[in-house]
Amino acid sequence: MEICVCVKRVPMVGGTIMVTPDGLDVDVTMSGFTVSPHEECAVEEAVQITERLGGSVAVLTLGPPEAADQLRDMLALGAGRGVLLQTDGAEWGPVATAEAIAEAVGDGGNVRYDLLLFGNEAADTGGYQVPVRVAHALGLPCLTGIKRLEIVGGDGDGGQRIVASREYRGTEEVFEVPLPAVVSVKEGINLPRYPSLPGRLRAKRATIETIEPRPVLCLLETDAGGGAADASMRALAVARGLATSAGEDLAAAWVGPADAIDPAGLVSAGVTSAWGIGSADLSGYAPLAWARALAGLSSDLPGLRGQQDGGGPVSAVVAAATDHGNEVLAHLGAITGLPMAANCVSATRTGPGECDLVRQRWAGSLLEDAVLEAPLALLTVAADAIPAEAVAAEPGSAAAGDLRVERYEPDLVDGDLLTQAAESAERRSGVSLASARVVVGGGRGVGGPEGFAVLEELAGLLSAAVGVSRVVTSEGWRPHRQQVGQTGTKITPELYLACGISGAIQHMAGCQGAKTIVAINTDAGAPIVAKADYAVIGDLHEVIPALIKALKARSGS
């Protein structure tokens, strides 16, 4: 008879229960911790059953590393194994708790145990729901509030069954269900034994099996000059928030040499493990091959923490919502058969296999609240909507030397490299619009193709990229690759100097990630003036030459 008893770590409170200063929780600063009385009786019942029929007892709990102490208390009563589903210590609701337990005790559609025992309700929350939800998740019969329990039958008698009873309104209700089953018991079903000295010593020496949180993996793109792209660092900030919400680690991966990205920036962003992906055949951007590599990292890489039987070691894969990021994650969704959410601005883990998302629609004009349900969450981040400040270093970050970047060679299959990009040296020259720290933009107010000469000169002085509005490309004045907007490039510069641009919704969707917007326009009522941090009301053909003259004078050129 294999039995698993699920217990909850609860604070020991005195006659007066104190709350935290914000009034949102019980203050356990000066409290010890124990196990609910109902659950202590459940452990005793499990031990008595195995003493009569043989078998073993495992005790399982969710909680921080310190919850191992409560597991050892239960091992001292006679349980044989302790299993800790490690969390950050924050209170999980019944839905998330039940899903975590069901995932831990399940085995590919089967159940590892003949009997799952619970206390009828936790002493602190009195939630009552967890055993019922676990039973539904596993498709098992469920009995609650049990005060007497007996195992009857055998292999020759239709299999083992539970005969159990409980008191209700002065009568005794009797139930009989087949095993496996879920049963919650009440205090009084037995009198828990006092742990013996040998039991305490055995419990002290026992190894607690710890299932650590699965990390969030963020795909980083690299700049031509080396280092992580700004959009990827902003996506990493959202990935960090997702990991933090579930007490998970944060991992990063990129395609290229292990030293392509400085570990110092990753460590300050909260990354605890990193991989450089590469193989002899993978020399350029190949979306399907990149996705195949992420699928390998997400499912079977032994170096990542938290791997469990029947589940991969990664809880989510995140990338920036660039052309590459969206394409790779779409391929990953197709490979795994899992949903992918694009253009997210925030993500929070609400339970195993469930994330609450906020994502952009209509180029950021509308924010949508959504729920993503999948064993592996796949999402891309609208990096232009993430403030640059969000990428700031984590307090107390470890030193860069603490992060070891591993090498990962993916197992590619035939066809993965059929689509592979070759970069043009000519197109690669100059400052990248997507990653430029300063962008000089021109719109209809520039007047024509020849009007961009002065903007090009200003961009050269500022080491900036030149961007344009949609109307400029529609008129054929500049190539489409320079277009900023919903259907062009989304930029995240420190400074965006918008010259002669009206500021249509489509254009603002592409530049809303700029830290500072300065508008130069003759029309004080132009939409971009209202959106800008600073505005110069005047003719750009006078303002820009004056600015160039001032910059040259300042530099002495």
Secondary structure, 3 states (H helix, E strand, C coil): CEEEEECCEEECCCCCCCECCCCCCECCCCCCEEECHHHHHHHHHHHHHHHHHCCEEEEEEEECHHHHHHHHHHHCCCCCEEEEEECCCCCCCHHHHHHHHHHHHEECCEECCCEEEEECCCCCCCCCCHHHHHHHHHCCCEEEEECEEEEECCHHHCCCEEEEEEEECCEEEEEEEECCEEEEECCCCCCCCCCCHHHHHHHHHCCCEEECCCCEEEECCECCCCCECHHHHHHHHHHHHHHHHCCCCEEEEEECCCCCCCHHHHHHCCEEEEEEECCCCCCCCCHHHHHHHHHHHHHCCCCCCCCECCECCCCEEEEECCHHHHHHHHHHHHHHCCCEEEEEEEEEEEECCEEEEEEEEHHHCEEEEEEEECCCEEEEECHHHCCHHHHCCCCCCCCHHHCCEEEECCCCCCCCCCCCCCCCHHHHCCCCCCCCCEEEEECHHHCCHHHHHHHHHHHHHHCCEEEECHHHHHCCCCCHHHEECCCCECCCCCEEEEECCCCCHHHHHHHCCCCEEEEEECCCCCHHHHHCCEEEECCHHHHHHHHHHHHHHHHCC
